[in-house]
Every structure is written in C-alpha cells, then in structure tokens.
Amino acid sequence: DEAHAHGVRVMAHIAALADAKDLLRAGIDGFGHVVRDRDVDDELLALLKARPNVFFVETLWGERQAIYQGRPGWIDAPIVHDLLSPEEVTRLAESFSSTASPAPAQRESARRLLRNVATLNAAGVVLGLGTDTGGVTGGQYFGLASLIELELMVNAGLTPGQAIVAATRNSAEILRLEELGTLAVGKSADFLVLDANPLDDIANIRRISSV
C-alpha cells in the first residue's frame, strides 16, 4: 500500500501457490517466476481474472535438464559456438550428461512448471520472458539463455508468436520501456534480422543474420 501511494509497483519473487494467492489479495502487481509447488487452480485464476494487469515473468531455463532429458541439439548450433568459448560449450553440454540425470521429483517439478505456464497463458495472463537462472545462477549464459527460453516457452504450449510477444512487447511493457518492444513509428528500431521464420520453428530465432 505504501509503495502504491508513491506510484511504485510491487513485484514478488515466489514459487508457492499459497503465496501467490495471498499476494494477489494484498494488491501485488507482478511475480518473478511461475508457481511451481502445485498446479495452478481455479481460485488463483479467478484472482488473476479480477486483476488483468498482473504479470508473471516466467523462467524455465533452470529446469532445462529435466525438460530436455538429454543433450539438446541446439548445443551444436553455430550461434552457441559464436557466443561461448570451447570450454563454456563443453561445460554446458556436460550439464545435460547422463551422469547428472534429473531425479523423478525434478522431472515432475519441470512438468508441473510447464503445465502452469500453459495454464496461465491459456487464461490470458500476461507473461514476460525471464532468464535470471540463465544468468547469475545458471552458468551466466547471458543472451543465449534468452533464445533458449523462447524454445522452452513453446515447449510449455505457447505458439512461437505468443513466445515472441512475451519476450518483446510484454517484457517491455512490464518494465515500462515505452520506446521498446514493438516495431512502430516513434519507437527505437532495435530488431533482429533472421535467416528463417521463427513462426515456422522457434529454433529459427537463433539463426541471426544481423542486428
């Protein structure tokens, strides 16, 4: 309430369904991460329907091993080798090795997180792209983690177009960066030129020709 009195939005870093509900009742503006301890239920969706501007900045990178359950093909993509040193590529590949196979509980946690992202998206809840676990605590694969996050969002059930909107327009609106997020007159014209259509295959988002 004090923050809102000063025109400041409040965002919470959460993982639990009960916390999300309590914070929504208290007037929270948005969440870092999506509920992961339980499946999103009708009560949470009703609270969100009453607060259509509340957002979730999802982060799936931290569950990448359990989601892929094996070495993903994108590790061998040219852009990965352009962005990372050979040592970093080796370390990233080893994080998917069979010797570090995720436990059943971790695999179920990953499936639940994917379900919850899909449920929120289907309910029209605002989603933004988050990669904090792809950054400081996830190997510091800045940039690359954002591209992989888009693929993981599609794995969660978003269309490629919805994932791109979450990463561009929605994320800019969440941060109130009015000059960014869409290609429109008067905005900053930062955009990627790709060699293939990401609406056909989200993996094409990594086929960057120029910026």
Backbone torsions as a table, in degrees:
resi	resn	phi	psi	omega
1	ASP	NA	-41.0	-179.8
2	GLU	-64.7	-42.0	178.2
3	ALA	-61.7	-46.5	-178.9
4	HIS	-63.8	-31.9	177.6
5	ALA	-63.4	-23.9	179.5
6	HIS	-104.2	12.5	178.0
7	GLY	73.1	22.5	-179.0
8	VAL	-105.9	129.3	176.6
9	ARG	-78.8	157.5	-178.6
10	VAL	-122.4	129.8	180.0
11	MET	-123.3	142.1	-177.7
12	ALA	-119.1	143.0	176.6
13	HIS	-96.5	106.1	-169.2
14	ILE	-133.0	167.3	172.4
15	ALA	-141.9	-16.2	-171.2
16	ALA	-102.5	140.6	179.9
17	LEU	-60.4	-45.3	-178.3
18	ALA	-61.6	-39.5	178.3
19	ASP	-64.1	-41.8	180.0
20	ALA	-60.0	-42.7	-179.8
21	LYS	-65.5	-46.8	-179.7
22	ASP	-59.5	-42.4	-177.4
23	LEU	-70.8	-35.1	175.7
24	LEU	-63.3	-41.7	177.6
25	ARG	-64.8	-28.4	-179.4
26	ALA	-82.7	-8.6	176.3
27	GLY	101.1	20.6	-179.7
28	ILE	-58.6	151.4	-178.6
29	ASP	-97.1	-26.8	-178.6
30	GLY	-171.9	170.4	-175.9
31	PHE	-128.6	138.6	165.8
32	GLY	-89.3	117.2	-177.3
33	HIS	86.6	164.7	179.7
34	VAL	-109.3	148.8	176.9
35	VAL	-49.7	134.2	-177.5
36	ARG	-135.0	-8.0	-178.7
37	ASP	-83.1	-24.0	180.0
38	ARG	-145.4	164.2	174.8
39	ASP	-70.3	141.3	173.5
40	VAL	-57.5	133.4	-176.7
41	ASP	-115.8	177.6	-176.4
42	ASP	-63.7	-33.3	-179.8
43	GLU	-64.3	-43.7	178.2
44	LEU	-64.1	-42.9	-179.4
45	LEU	-63.2	-36.1	178.0
46	ALA	-66.2	-41.5	177.6
47	LEU	-62.8	-39.2	179.8
48	LEU	-71.1	-35.2	178.0
49	LYS	-62.4	-33.9	178.1
50	ALA	-76.2	-14.4	-179.3
51	ARG	-129.4	72.0	-171.0
52	PRO	-65.6	-14.3	-179.2
53	ASN	-92.5	-4.2	178.4
54	VAL	-69.5	137.9	-175.6
55	PHE	-121.4	158.8	171.9
56	PHE	-123.6	127.5	172.1
57	VAL	-97.0	97.3	-173.7
58	GLU	-75.8	153.1	174.5
59	THR	-141.3	111.3	-178.6
60	LEU	-106.0	-13.7	-176.8
61	TRP	-53.8	-38.0	-178.2
62	GLY	-63.4	-19.8	179.2
63	GLU	-105.4	15.9	-173.1
64	ARG	-59.6	-38.5	-178.0
65	GLN	-63.4	-45.7	-179.6
66	ALA	-69.8	-30.1	179.8
67	ILE	-72.9	-47.7	-177.4
68	TYR	-78.6	-35.5	-179.2
69	GLN	50.4	50.1	179.5
70	GLY	149.9	168.6	-177.6
71	ARG	-64.0	118.1	179.7
72	PRO	-76.9	148.6	-177.7
73	GLY	-64.3	-25.8	-175.7
74	TRP	-67.5	-14.9	177.9
75	ILE	-61.7	-28.8	-179.2
76	ASP	-92.3	3.2	-179.8
77	ALA	-68.0	145.2	-179.2
78	PRO	-54.6	-37.7	-176.7
79	ILE	-63.1	-33.3	178.9
80	VAL	-62.8	-42.7	-179.1
81	HIS	-75.3	-22.0	174.2
82	ASP	-74.6	-34.0	-174.9
83	LEU	-86.9	-31.6	-170.7
84	LEU	-117.6	152.4	173.9
85	SER	-72.4	160.9	176.8
86	PRO	-55.0	-36.8	179.4
87	GLU	-66.1	-40.1	179.2
88	GLU	-67.9	-38.8	178.0
89	VAL	-62.4	-43.7	179.5
90	THR	-62.2	-43.5	-179.3
91	ARG	-64.8	-40.2	178.8
92	LEU	-65.6	-43.7	179.2
93	ALA	-62.8	-39.5	-179.3
94	GLU	-65.7	-25.3	-179.8
95	SER	-68.9	-13.6	176.9
96	PHE	-103.6	5.2	-172.9
97	SER	-69.4	160.2	-178.6
98	SER	-64.6	-24.3	-179.9
99	THR	-69.4	-16.1	178.8
100	ALA	-115.2	34.7	-176.9
101	SER	-59.2	132.4	-178.7
102	PRO	-66.1	144.6	178.2
103	ALA	-71.9	159.1	178.8
104	PRO	-53.2	-39.9	-179.7
105	ALA	-63.8	-37.5	179.1
106	GLN	-69.2	-38.3	178.3
107	ARG	-64.9	-40.1	178.2
108	GLU	-67.6	-38.2	176.8
109	SER	-60.7	-40.9	179.1
110	ALA	-65.9	-43.7	178.7
111	ARG	-62.2	-40.0	179.5
112	ARG	-64.6	-41.9	179.4
113	LEU	-62.7	-42.3	177.3
114	LEU	-62.3	-42.9	178.0
115	ARG	-60.2	-43.0	-176.6
116	ASN	-67.5	-38.2	175.7
117	VAL	-62.5	-43.9	179.4
118	ALA	-62.7	-41.6	-179.4
119	THR	-64.3	-45.3	179.0
120	LEU	-63.4	-42.0	179.3
121	ASN	-63.4	-44.0	-179.9
122	ALA	-63.5	-28.4	179.8
123	ALA	-84.1	-0.8	178.1
124	GLY	80.9	16.9	178.2
125	VAL	-72.4	141.7	-179.5
126	VAL	-69.6	124.2	177.2
127	LEU	-116.9	137.9	172.6
128	GLY	-119.8	161.2	-179.1
129	LEU	-89.1	125.4	178.5
130	GLY	-123.9	144.8	-177.4
131	THR	-139.9	34.9	-176.6
132	ASP	-64.3	-31.9	177.8
133	THR	-79.1	-11.7	171.8
134	GLY	-87.3	-4.2	-178.5
135	GLY	-108.3	-104.8	-170.1
136	VAL	-58.8	-45.0	-173.9
137	THR	-102.3	4.6	-175.5
138	GLY	-123.8	31.4	178.0
139	GLY	99.0	-6.0	178.6
140	GLN	61.5	42.4	177.0
141	TYR	-89.3	59.8	-177.8
142	PHE	-60.9	142.3	-178.8
143	GLY	86.0	-64.2	178.1
144	LEU	-58.9	-41.9	-178.8
145	ALA	-60.3	-34.4	178.2
146	SER	-65.8	-39.7	179.6
147	LEU	-67.6	-39.9	178.3
148	ILE	-69.7	-35.3	179.9
149	GLU	-59.2	-37.3	177.0
150	LEU	-60.6	-42.5	178.1
151	GLU	-64.3	-39.5	179.7
152	LEU	-67.1	-35.1	176.8
153	MET	-63.9	-38.2	176.4
154	VAL	-67.8	-37.4	174.5
155	ASN	-59.4	-30.3	180.0
156	ALA	-78.3	-7.6	176.5
157	GLY	116.8	-5.3	175.5
158	LEU	-72.6	150.8	170.5
159	THR	-74.6	159.2	175.3
160	PRO	-53.9	-39.8	179.2
161	GLY	-63.7	-41.8	178.2
162	GLN	-64.8	-39.2	178.8
163	ALA	-64.0	-41.6	179.8
164	ILE	-66.0	-41.4	177.6
165	VAL	-61.9	-41.9	178.4
166	ALA	-60.9	-37.6	-176.2
167	ALA	-79.8	-21.1	-174.4
168	THR	-112.0	-79.9	-176.4
169	ARG	-60.3	-51.1	-176.1
170	ASN	-63.1	-44.8	-177.8
171	SER	-63.9	-39.5	177.5
172	ALA	-65.3	-40.5	179.2
173	GLU	-66.8	-39.0	177.9
174	ILE	-59.4	-40.9	-179.3
175	LEU	-85.3	-1.6	-178.1
176	ARG	57.6	39.4	174.7
177	LEU	-95.7	84.9	-168.5
178	GLU	-68.3	-19.8	-178.0
179	GLU	-87.7	-2.4	-176.5
180	LEU	-121.2	172.5	168.9
181	GLY	105.0	-31.1	178.5
182	THR	-140.4	159.3	173.3
183	LEU	-90.0	107.2	-177.2
184	ALA	-153.6	156.9	179.9
185	VAL	-57.7	131.6	177.2
186	GLY	90.8	-6.0	180.0
187	LYS	-98.7	163.9	178.2
188	SER	-70.7	122.9	-171.3
189	ALA	-89.2	59.3	173.4
190	ASP	-91.5	119.9	178.8
191	PHE	-153.8	159.9	179.3
192	LEU	-95.5	137.7	171.2
193	VAL	-102.8	121.2	-175.3
194	LEU	-107.1	158.0	177.9
195	ASP	-90.3	-4.2	179.5
196	ALA	-154.4	160.9	-173.0
197	ASN	-82.5	116.2	179.6
198	PRO	-70.1	-15.8	176.3
199	LEU	-72.7	-22.5	175.0
200	ASP	-80.7	-38.0	-179.2
201	ASP	-155.8	118.1	-175.8
202	ILE	-60.9	-22.5	177.6
203	ALA	-61.4	-22.2	178.7
204	ASN	-66.7	-13.0	177.2
205	ILE	-62.6	-20.6	-179.8
206	ARG	-88.5	-6.4	-179.4
207	ARG	-91.1	71.1	-173.3
208	ILE	-86.4	123.8	176.2
209	SER	-87.1	-46.4	178.1
210	SER	-161.7	169.3	179.8
211	VAL	-124.9	NA	NA
